[in-house]
Amino acid sequence: MDTQQTTVCPQCNQLIDITGLAPGASIACPACNHEFSITPTFDHYRLETLLGEGGMGTVYRATDLHLDREVAVKVLKPAVSNDRKFIANFLREVEITASLNHPNIVSVFSCGEFNGRYYLVMEYLGSRTLDDDIEEQVQLSEADILDIGLGVASGLNFALQHGGLIHRDIKPGNIMLTADRTPKVLDFGLALTPETAERSGEIWGTPYYVSPERLEQRPEDFRSDMYSLGVSLYHALCGHPPFDAKTADLVAAKHLNDKPLSVKTYAPYVSEFTTYAIMKAMARQPAERYASYDEMIGQFEDAKRRLVTQPARHHVPQVVVEEAAEADKRMGCIVGAAVGFIVLAVALFLVWKLCIGTV
């Protein structure tokens, strides 16, 4: 928060400057040494704890003091708030987003401006995202990945059909996961203009999930989001992004020039159907991806229907080896029996010839 922030000590009512301190941080009153947690207010929201920070802004768990309910408030950074073109798009798209009611889209309650900073108010779902699973190296099952893909694709399709919205920033950090693991798309209405992207570093900071057409600043449609979703699912399933390098520029160059390794390179236990479903979404050219979200959802649903319960990952190679050994053993018995039969037949034939010659 750039403007001066103050709070009052609950013990002695001393006014304390808390500018720059994060909500929820503990401080000691300089007058009476009483320790308490900071809860500054922003407009009519009391900011309770810091949830996260990115190139576009900072997200807080907050209390709406007018309605006495828990919400999430995203305060845009000054560089974004001062971009008039971006704010015009932001206000228009937030209005559309607020009208969207879908189980896989984070609900938007309102937006506004306070002390020169624009902000967005959303439903509070906790702070868990798909990015947290990746960072913590959580072992996601194939079924988990398919459910997340189906949910996100469904939400994106709903926004496209009912508001003409393209997200433009699909990544694991923008896929919220509720307590029951329902995926919800976050941050509709925060689409980046090239100018804003350059200032915020949002594209070039972590371009793991950015479509080739966006990197080349070519016209985008929904298939750009589709590509980003495919890459996000690939990363979560494989524990490794399809393209990686030491610098953001090199990662971007790989998106434009290299062909990603198959999902099975890192996750050989994954079915052919799931592998195909994800790799098609990640096709280099938009025309080679799915023609619609309905087609994509259908492919993911088909993969899920065909999915059988997988054995534990560390057992898979062992089971394969054992099955192969059993097959070799059975084949050896068959071959041995056949050879024995032939030898016996030859021996009997020679004995018969010998007897005939004697006679």
Sine and cosine of phi, psi and omega as CSV:
sin_phi,cos_phi,sin_psi,cos_psi,sin_omega,cos_omega
0.00,0.00,0.78,-0.62,-0.08,-1.00
-1.00,0.04,-0.59,0.81,-0.02,-1.00
-0.96,0.29,0.38,-0.93,-0.04,-1.00
-0.90,0.44,0.71,-0.70,0.01,-1.00
-0.87,-0.49,0.71,-0.71,0.02,-1.00
-0.75,-0.66,0.35,-0.94,0.11,-0.99
-0.59,-0.81,0.21,-0.98,-0.03,-1.00
-0.91,-0.41,0.73,-0.68,0.04,-1.00
-0.90,0.44,0.81,-0.59,-0.02,-1.00
-0.94,0.35,-0.20,0.98,-0.03,-1.00
-1.00,-0.03,-0.74,0.67,-0.10,-1.00
-0.83,-0.55,0.05,1.00,0.03,-1.00
0.91,0.41,0.34,0.94,0.06,-1.00
-0.93,0.36,0.74,-0.67,0.07,-1.00
-0.97,0.23,0.79,-0.61,-0.08,-1.00
-0.81,-0.58,0.72,-0.69,0.06,-1.00
-0.98,0.18,0.86,-0.52,-0.01,-1.00
-0.86,-0.51,0.35,0.94,-0.01,-1.00
-0.83,0.56,0.77,-0.64,0.05,-1.00
1.00,0.04,-0.15,0.99,0.01,-1.00
-1.00,0.02,0.62,-0.78,-0.06,-1.00
-0.97,0.24,0.62,-0.79,0.10,-1.00
-0.83,0.56,0.65,-0.76,-0.01,-1.00
1.00,-0.03,-0.22,0.97,0.02,-1.00
-0.94,0.35,0.53,-0.85,0.02,-1.00
-1.00,-0.04,0.69,-0.73,0.06,-1.00
-0.71,-0.71,0.27,-0.96,0.07,-1.00
-0.91,-0.40,0.74,-0.68,0.02,-1.00
-0.89,0.46,0.78,-0.63,0.00,-1.00
-0.93,0.38,-0.30,0.95,-0.04,-1.00
-1.00,0.01,-0.74,0.68,-0.09,-1.00
-0.88,-0.47,-0.02,1.00,0.02,-1.00
0.92,0.39,0.28,0.96,0.06,-1.00
-0.95,0.30,0.75,-0.67,0.00,-1.00
-1.00,-0.09,0.70,-0.71,0.03,-1.00
-0.38,-0.92,0.22,-0.98,-0.03,-1.00
-1.00,-0.05,0.59,-0.81,-0.01,-1.00
-0.98,0.20,0.74,-0.67,0.12,-0.99
-0.68,-0.74,0.97,0.24,0.00,-1.00
-0.94,0.34,0.32,-0.95,0.06,-1.00
-0.95,-0.32,0.56,-0.83,0.06,-1.00
-0.74,-0.68,0.93,-0.37,-0.19,-0.98
0.84,0.55,-0.81,-0.58,0.03,-1.00
-0.96,-0.28,0.55,0.83,0.03,-1.00
-0.87,-0.49,0.75,-0.66,0.08,-1.00
-1.00,-0.06,0.89,-0.46,-0.08,-1.00
-0.99,0.12,0.90,-0.43,-0.12,-0.99
-1.00,-0.01,-0.80,0.60,-0.02,-1.00
-0.59,-0.81,0.44,-0.90,0.07,-1.00
-0.99,0.13,0.81,-0.59,0.00,-1.00
-0.99,-0.12,-0.58,0.82,-0.03,-1.00
0.06,-1.00,0.24,-0.97,-0.01,-1.00
-0.59,-0.81,0.67,-0.74,0.02,-1.00
-0.68,-0.74,-0.22,-0.98,-0.03,-1.00
-0.91,0.40,-0.45,0.89,-0.06,-1.00
-1.00,0.00,-0.57,0.82,-0.07,-1.00
0.01,-1.00,-0.16,-0.99,-0.05,-1.00
-0.86,-0.51,0.68,-0.73,-0.06,-1.00
-0.94,-0.34,0.72,-0.70,-0.01,-1.00
-0.81,-0.59,0.57,-0.82,0.29,-0.96
-0.98,0.19,0.77,-0.64,-0.13,-0.99
-0.63,-0.78,0.23,-0.97,0.09,-1.00
-0.91,-0.41,0.82,-0.57,0.11,-0.99
-0.97,0.26,0.94,-0.34,-0.09,-1.00
-0.95,0.30,-0.32,0.95,0.05,-1.00
-0.98,0.19,-0.63,0.78,-0.08,-1.00
-0.94,-0.33,-0.06,1.00,0.01,-1.00
0.79,0.61,0.82,0.57,0.05,-1.00
-0.67,-0.75,0.42,-0.91,-0.01,-1.00
-0.99,0.13,0.73,-0.68,-0.03,-1.00
-0.64,-0.77,0.13,-0.99,0.17,-0.98
-0.93,-0.38,0.76,-0.66,-0.01,-1.00
-0.88,-0.47,0.83,-0.55,0.07,-1.00
-0.96,-0.27,0.90,-0.43,0.00,-1.00
-0.99,-0.14,0.87,-0.49,-0.04,-1.00
-0.95,0.31,0.53,-0.84,0.00,-1.00
-0.95,0.31,0.38,-0.92,-0.05,-1.00
-0.82,0.58,-0.67,0.74,-0.03,-1.00
-0.87,0.49,-0.58,0.82,0.02,-1.00
-0.98,0.22,-0.69,0.72,-0.01,-1.00
-0.88,0.47,-0.46,0.89,-0.03,-1.00
-1.00,0.00,-0.04,1.00,0.03,-1.00
-1.00,0.04,0.98,-0.18,-0.12,-0.99
-0.90,0.43,-0.59,0.81,0.03,-1.00
-0.91,0.42,-0.70,0.71,0.01,-1.00
-0.89,0.45,-0.71,0.70,-0.05,-1.00
-0.89,0.45,-0.60,0.80,0.04,-1.00
-0.88,0.47,-0.71,0.71,0.05,-1.00
-0.91,0.41,-0.65,0.76,-0.01,-1.00
-0.85,0.52,-0.76,0.65,-0.03,-1.00
-0.91,0.42,-0.63,0.78,0.00,-1.00
-0.93,0.38,-0.71,0.70,-0.06,-1.00
-0.96,0.26,-0.51,0.86,0.07,-1.00
-0.91,0.42,-0.60,0.80,0.05,-1.00
-0.87,0.49,-0.66,0.75,0.04,-1.00
-0.93,0.36,-0.70,0.71,-0.03,-1.00
-0.87,0.49,-0.62,0.79,-0.02,-1.00
-0.89,0.45,-0.36,0.93,0.00,-1.00
-1.00,0.04,-0.14,0.99,-0.03,-1.00
-0.99,0.12,0.79,-0.61,0.03,-1.00
-0.82,-0.57,0.99,-0.14,-0.08,-1.00
-0.57,-0.82,0.63,-0.78,-0.06,-1.00
-0.91,0.42,-0.25,0.97,-0.01,-1.00
-0.93,-0.36,0.34,0.94,0.08,-1.00
-0.79,-0.61,0.76,-0.65,0.06,-1.00
-0.90,0.43,0.80,-0.60,-0.04,-1.00
-0.94,0.34,0.71,-0.70,0.07,-1.00
-0.97,-0.22,0.79,-0.61,-0.03,-1.00
-1.00,-0.05,-0.70,0.71,-0.05,-1.00
-0.21,-0.98,0.10,-1.00,0.13,-0.99
-0.56,-0.83,0.23,-0.97,-0.02,-1.00
-0.11,-0.99,-0.16,-0.99,0.00,-1.00
-0.70,-0.72,0.69,-0.72,0.00,-1.00
-0.57,-0.82,0.84,-0.54,-0.01,-1.00
0.80,0.60,0.65,0.76,0.06,-1.00
0.99,0.16,0.06,1.00,0.00,-1.00
-0.90,-0.43,0.79,-0.61,0.05,-1.00
-1.00,0.09,0.50,-0.86,-0.03,-1.00
-0.58,-0.81,0.32,-0.95,-0.03,-1.00
-0.79,-0.62,0.71,-0.70,-0.01,-1.00
-0.92,-0.39,0.81,-0.59,-0.08,-1.00
-0.76,-0.65,0.21,-0.98,0.12,-0.99
-0.91,0.42,0.57,-0.82,0.01,-1.00
-1.00,-0.08,0.83,-0.56,-0.06,-1.00
-0.86,-0.50,0.17,0.99,-0.17,-0.99
0.99,-0.12,-0.30,-0.95,-0.07,-1.00
-0.81,-0.58,0.16,0.99,-0.08,-1.00
-0.98,0.18,0.77,-0.64,0.08,-1.00
-0.79,-0.62,0.20,-0.98,0.07,-1.00
-0.88,0.48,-0.50,0.87,0.04,-1.00
-0.88,0.47,-0.58,0.82,0.05,-1.00
-0.90,0.44,-0.65,0.76,0.05,-1.00
-0.87,0.50,-0.68,0.73,-0.01,-1.00
-0.92,0.39,-0.72,0.70,-0.01,-1.00
-0.88,0.47,-0.62,0.79,-0.03,-1.00
-1.00,0.03,0.07,1.00,0.02,-1.00
0.82,0.57,0.66,0.75,0.08,-1.00
-0.93,0.38,0.73,-0.68,-0.02,-1.00
-0.99,0.13,0.99,-0.15,0.00,-1.00
-0.99,0.11,0.69,-0.73,0.02,-1.00
-0.99,0.17,0.26,-0.97,0.05,-1.00
-0.87,0.49,-0.63,0.78,0.03,-1.00
-0.90,0.43,-0.64,0.77,0.05,-1.00
-0.85,0.52,-0.73,0.68,-0.04,-1.00
-0.89,0.46,-0.68,0.73,0.01,-1.00
-0.90,0.43,-0.65,0.76,0.02,-1.00
-0.90,0.44,-0.67,0.75,0.02,-1.00
-0.91,0.42,-0.70,0.71,0.02,-1.00
-0.87,0.49,-0.68,0.73,0.02,-1.00
-0.89,0.45,-0.69,0.73,-0.02,-1.00
-0.91,0.42,-0.74,0.67,-0.02,-1.00
-0.91,0.42,-0.70,0.71,0.03,-1.00
-0.87,0.48,-0.62,0.78,0.03,-1.00
-0.90,0.44,-0.69,0.72,0.03,-1.00
-0.90,0.43,-0.69,0.73,0.02,-1.00
-0.90,0.44,-0.64,0.77,0.01,-1.00
-0.90,0.43,-0.66,0.75,0.01,-1.00
-0.89,0.46,-0.69,0.72,0.00,-1.00
-0.91,0.42,-0.60,0.80,0.01,-1.00
-0.93,0.36,-0.69,0.73,-0.07,-1.00
-0.97,0.26,-0.55,0.84,-0.11,-0.99
-0.98,-0.22,-0.21,0.98,0.02,-1.00
-0.65,-0.76,-0.02,1.00,-0.04,-1.00
0.91,0.42,0.38,0.92,-0.10,-1.00
-1.00,0.03,0.67,-0.74,0.19,-0.98
-0.91,-0.42,0.74,-0.67,-0.12,-0.99
-0.95,0.31,-0.77,0.64,0.05,-1.00
0.96,0.27,0.03,1.00,0.03,-1.00
-0.53,-0.85,0.71,0.71,0.04,-1.00
-0.96,0.29,0.80,-0.60,0.03,-1.00
-0.31,-0.95,0.27,-0.96,-0.03,-1.00
-0.82,0.57,-0.53,0.84,0.00,-1.00
-0.94,0.34,-0.29,0.96,0.03,-1.00
-0.97,-0.26,0.25,0.97,0.09,-1.00
-0.91,-0.40,0.99,-0.16,0.01,-1.00
-0.97,0.26,0.51,-0.86,0.06,-1.00
-0.82,-0.57,0.88,-0.48,-0.01,-1.00
-0.97,0.24,0.01,-1.00,-0.02,-1.00
-0.86,0.51,-0.53,0.85,0.02,-1.00
-0.99,-0.11,0.28,0.96,0.08,-1.00
0.94,0.33,0.37,0.93,0.12,-0.99
-0.96,0.28,0.82,-0.57,0.02,-1.00
-0.99,0.17,0.65,-0.76,0.03,-1.00
-0.70,-0.71,0.75,-0.67,-0.02,-1.00
-0.98,0.19,0.76,-0.65,-0.04,-1.00
-0.95,-0.32,0.48,-0.88,0.20,-0.98
0.97,0.26,0.55,0.84,0.30,-0.95
-0.89,0.45,0.55,-0.84,-0.02,-1.00
1.00,0.00,-0.04,1.00,0.05,-1.00
-0.91,-0.42,0.57,0.82,0.03,-1.00
-0.89,0.46,0.63,-0.78,-0.09,-1.00
-1.00,-0.04,0.70,-0.71,0.25,-0.97
-0.99,0.12,0.35,-0.94,0.03,-1.00
-0.83,0.56,-0.61,0.79,-0.01,-1.00
-0.91,0.41,-0.70,0.71,0.00,-1.00
-0.92,0.40,-0.64,0.77,0.00,-1.00
-0.88,0.48,-0.64,0.77,-0.01,-1.00
-0.91,0.42,-0.66,0.75,-0.03,-1.00
-0.95,0.30,-0.65,0.76,-0.09,-1.00
-0.99,0.15,-0.35,0.94,-0.06,-1.00
0.96,0.29,0.27,0.96,-0.11,-0.99
-0.91,0.41,-0.61,0.80,0.02,-1.00
-0.98,0.18,-0.80,0.60,-0.18,-0.98
-0.98,0.17,-0.19,0.98,0.06,-1.00
-0.93,0.36,-0.77,0.64,0.00,-1.00
-0.64,-0.77,0.98,0.18,-0.10,-1.00
-0.99,0.10,0.44,0.90,-0.03,-1.00
-0.88,0.47,-0.49,0.87,-0.19,-0.98
-0.92,-0.40,0.12,0.99,-0.10,-0.99
-1.00,0.08,0.70,-0.72,-0.04,-1.00
-0.94,0.35,0.46,-0.89,0.04,-1.00
-0.85,0.53,-0.65,0.76,-0.02,-1.00
-0.91,0.42,-0.52,0.86,0.05,-1.00
-0.96,0.29,-0.65,0.76,0.04,-1.00
-0.87,0.49,-0.56,0.83,0.02,-1.00
-1.00,0.03,0.03,1.00,0.00,-1.00
0.82,0.57,0.64,0.77,0.13,-0.99
-1.00,-0.02,0.29,-0.96,0.01,-1.00
-0.83,0.55,0.64,-0.77,-0.02,-1.00
-0.91,-0.42,0.47,-0.88,0.21,-0.98
-0.70,-0.71,-0.27,-0.96,-0.08,-1.00
-0.86,0.51,-0.39,0.92,-0.04,-1.00
-0.94,0.34,-0.29,0.96,0.12,-0.99
-0.93,0.36,-0.69,0.72,0.10,-1.00
-0.89,0.46,-0.60,0.80,-0.01,-1.00
-0.88,0.48,-0.69,0.72,0.04,-1.00
-0.87,0.49,-0.74,0.67,-0.03,-1.00
-0.89,0.45,-0.60,0.80,0.05,-1.00
-0.92,0.40,-0.70,0.72,0.03,-1.00
-0.85,0.52,-0.69,0.72,0.01,-1.00
-0.91,0.41,-0.63,0.77,0.02,-1.00
-0.89,0.46,-0.69,0.73,0.01,-1.00
-0.92,0.39,-0.65,0.76,0.06,-1.00
-0.83,0.56,-0.76,0.65,-0.03,-1.00
-0.88,0.48,-0.71,0.71,-0.03,-1.00
-0.92,0.39,-0.60,0.80,-0.04,-1.00
-0.98,0.21,-0.65,0.76,-0.10,-1.00
-1.00,-0.02,-0.31,0.95,-0.10,-1.00
0.96,0.29,0.28,0.96,-0.07,-1.00
-0.41,-0.91,0.75,-0.66,0.03,-1.00
-0.94,0.34,0.41,-0.91,0.00,-1.00
-0.91,0.42,-0.48,0.88,0.03,-1.00
-0.76,-0.65,0.77,-0.63,0.00,-1.00
-0.58,-0.81,0.50,-0.87,0.01,-1.00
-0.25,-0.97,0.07,-1.00,-0.08,-1.00
-0.97,0.26,-0.43,0.90,-0.01,-1.00
-0.79,-0.61,0.37,-0.93,0.02,-1.00
-0.89,0.46,-0.61,0.79,0.00,-1.00
-0.89,0.45,-0.63,0.78,0.01,-1.00
-0.94,0.35,-0.59,0.80,0.07,-1.00
-0.88,0.47,-0.72,0.70,0.01,-1.00
-0.87,0.50,-0.66,0.75,0.00,-1.00
-0.89,0.45,-0.59,0.80,0.02,-1.00
-0.92,0.39,-0.62,0.79,0.07,-1.00
-0.85,0.53,-0.58,0.81,-0.10,-1.00
-1.00,0.08,-0.45,0.89,-0.18,-0.98
-0.86,-0.51,-0.40,0.91,-0.11,-0.99
-0.98,-0.20,0.39,-0.92,0.10,-0.99
-0.98,-0.18,0.78,-0.63,-0.04,-1.00
-0.93,0.37,0.56,-0.83,0.11,-0.99
-0.93,0.37,0.48,-0.88,-0.01,-1.00
-0.88,0.47,0.48,-0.88,0.11,-0.99
-0.78,0.63,-0.62,0.79,-0.06,-1.00
-0.92,0.40,-0.27,0.96,0.07,-1.00
-0.88,0.47,-0.65,0.76,-0.02,-1.00
-0.98,-0.22,-0.38,0.92,-0.04,-1.00
-0.71,-0.71,0.96,0.26,-0.10,-0.99
-0.90,0.43,-0.29,0.96,-0.01,-1.00
-0.98,0.19,-0.22,0.98,-0.07,-1.00
-0.95,0.31,0.63,-0.78,-0.05,-1.00
-0.92,0.39,0.36,-0.93,0.05,-1.00
-0.89,0.46,-0.56,0.83,-0.07,-1.00
-0.94,0.35,-0.68,0.73,0.04,-1.00
-0.93,0.36,-0.65,0.76,0.04,-1.00
-0.85,0.53,-0.74,0.68,0.01,-1.00
-0.89,0.46,-0.68,0.73,-0.05,-1.00
-0.86,0.51,-0.67,0.74,-0.03,-1.00
-0.97,0.23,-0.70,0.71,-0.06,-1.00
-0.91,0.42,-0.56,0.83,0.03,-1.00
-0.91,0.41,-0.61,0.79,0.03,-1.00
-0.90,0.44,-0.43,0.90,-0.07,-1.00
-0.99,-0.11,0.23,0.97,-0.02,-1.00
-0.84,0.55,0.61,-0.79,-0.05,-1.00
-0.86,0.51,-0.70,0.71,-0.02,-1.00
-0.99,-0.11,0.70,-0.71,0.01,-1.00
-0.82,0.57,-0.59,0.81,-0.04,-1.00
-0.91,0.42,-0.33,0.94,-0.01,-1.00
-1.00,-0.03,-0.09,1.00,0.07,-1.00
-1.00,0.07,-0.15,-0.99,0.01,-1.00
-0.92,0.39,0.59,-0.81,-0.01,-1.00
-0.97,0.26,-0.29,0.96,0.00,-1.00
-0.33,-0.94,0.29,-0.96,0.09,-1.00
-0.92,0.40,-0.52,0.85,0.04,-1.00
-0.86,0.50,-0.67,0.75,0.03,-1.00
-0.91,0.42,-0.67,0.74,0.02,-1.00
-0.89,0.45,-0.73,0.68,0.01,-1.00
-0.87,0.49,-0.66,0.75,0.03,-1.00
-0.87,0.49,-0.65,0.76,0.01,-1.00
-0.92,0.40,-0.65,0.76,0.02,-1.00
-0.93,0.37,-0.63,0.77,0.04,-1.00
-0.90,0.43,-0.62,0.78,0.03,-1.00
-0.90,0.43,-0.68,0.73,0.04,-1.00
-0.88,0.47,-0.62,0.79,0.00,-1.00
-0.93,0.36,-0.64,0.77,0.03,-1.00
-0.88,0.47,-0.60,0.80,-0.05,-1.00
-0.99,0.15,-0.20,0.98,-0.08,-1.00
-0.94,0.35,0.79,-0.62,0.10,-1.00
-0.95,-0.30,0.31,-0.95,0.00,-1.00
-0.88,0.47,0.84,-0.54,-0.04,-1.00
-1.00,0.06,0.61,-0.79,0.14,-0.99
-0.93,0.38,0.25,-0.97,0.03,-1.00
-0.82,0.58,0.57,-0.82,-0.14,-0.99
-0.86,0.52,-0.67,0.74,-0.06,-1.00
-0.96,0.28,-0.16,0.99,0.05,-1.00
-1.00,-0.02,-0.32,0.95,-0.13,-0.99
-0.85,0.53,-0.80,0.60,-0.01,-1.00
-0.88,0.48,-0.63,0.78,-0.02,-1.00
-0.88,0.48,-0.69,0.72,0.01,-1.00
-0.89,0.46,-0.66,0.75,-0.01,-1.00
-0.89,0.45,-0.70,0.72,-0.01,-1.00
-0.90,0.44,-0.71,0.71,-0.01,-1.00
-0.88,0.47,-0.68,0.73,0.01,-1.00
-0.89,0.45,-0.64,0.77,0.01,-1.00
-0.91,0.41,-0.65,0.76,0.00,-1.00
-0.90,0.44,-0.68,0.74,0.03,-1.00
-0.88,0.47,-0.66,0.75,0.01,-1.00
-0.89,0.46,-0.68,0.74,0.01,-1.00
-0.90,0.44,-0.64,0.77,-0.01,-1.00
-0.89,0.45,-0.70,0.72,0.01,-1.00
-0.89,0.45,-0.67,0.74,0.01,-1.00
-0.90,0.43,-0.62,0.79,0.02,-1.00
-0.88,0.47,-0.66,0.75,0.03,-1.00
-0.89,0.45,-0.68,0.73,-0.02,-1.00
-0.90,0.44,-0.71,0.70,-0.01,-1.00
-0.90,0.43,-0.67,0.74,0.00,-1.00
-0.88,0.47,-0.68,0.73,0.01,-1.00
-0.89,0.45,-0.64,0.77,-0.01,-1.00
-0.90,0.43,-0.70,0.72,0.00,-1.00
-0.90,0.45,-0.67,0.74,0.02,-1.00
-0.87,0.49,-0.66,0.75,0.01,-1.00
-0.89,0.45,-0.66,0.75,-0.02,-1.00
-0.91,0.41,-0.70,0.71,0.00,-1.00
-0.87,0.49,-0.69,0.72,0.01,-1.00
-0.88,0.47,-0.68,0.74,-0.01,-1.00
-0.89,0.45,-0.68,0.74,0.01,-1.00
-0.89,0.45,-0.69,0.72,0.00,-1.00
-0.88,0.48,-0.71,0.70,0.02,-1.00
-0.88,0.47,-0.64,0.77,0.01,-1.00
-0.89,0.46,-0.69,0.73,-0.01,-1.00
-0.91,0.41,-0.65,0.76,0.03,-1.00
-0.89,0.46,-0.68,0.74,0.00,-1.00
-0.89,0.45,-0.68,0.74,0.02,-1.00
-0.90,0.44,-0.62,0.79,-0.01,-1.00
-0.90,0.43,-0.67,0.74,0.02,-1.00
-0.90,0.43,-0.66,0.75,0.02,-1.00
-0.89,0.46,-0.67,0.75,0.00,-1.00
-0.91,0.41,-0.57,0.82,0.01,-1.00
-0.92,0.39,-0.67,0.74,0.02,-1.00
-0.91,0.41,0.00,0.00,0.00,0.00
